[in-house]
Amino acid sequence: MTENQLPVSPHPAWKKLYAGLKDHIAHGDLLSYKELAIRLDLDPRSNKGRAQFLRCAKQILLDLNLHCENIPKIGYRVVQASEHIRCANQQVTKARKRLGRGLAIAVHIDYSKLTQEQLRLQTDALARITQLQLTTTKTLREVRKLAVAAGVEMKRLPSGFGKGSRHDEDIVN
């Protein structure tokens, strides 16, 4: 090991957090940034701390069927089972928007600068991305209709969602 390398922990912080939460976490619980900072021994608003919490949250979802939703400036809330469709819909909506940006990049290209082989590959990729975009949009509409029929309130993402800094939030009790 060189002097610039840090020793790798055999037990990552997310595993310790998971072990401490798995028997005590339930729908409706609030995990404040302060509590997470103590349990993780890391600031959950830092890149490393957030990555460790998100890895723990993924395992909680897979093993316990509990989803954690971010509450800005406070922490994370374990959503009710009836809210999972809304949360899934928000994630798919964000993915559809990113897919739209990717499609725009694939469309707006100077075709005169491509070789015949590059043009063929570009056209093939564009067709596939377009099909994925259309399928995603159609599926998202169908999921929204099912959610509304089931009585799930489908909140829209606020304007500018996800563009703020996580680093300027204060730890709340």
Number of C-alpha atoms within 10 A of each C-alpha: 6 6 6 6 7 8 9 7 7 7 8 12 21 22 17 15 20 20 12 13 15 14 9 8 16 17 14 13 14 19 19 19 23 18 17 21 16 12 18 22 13 18 21 26 22 12 13 13 19 18 15 22 26 15 17 23 22 18 18 18 14 11 10 14 13 22 23 25 16 14 13 12 16 17 22 20 19 20 20 14 12 13 16 17 17 19 17 12 20 17 12 16 17 14 14 19 13 13 17 18 12 15 19 14 11 16 15 8 11 7 12 8 9 12 10 11 9 12 14 12 12 17 14 12 14 18 14 13 19 19 12 16 20 14 12 17 16 11 13 17 12 12 15 17 14 13 18 12 10 10 10 16 14 16 10 11 12 7 7 7 9 10 7 10 8 15 12 9 14 13 17 11 9
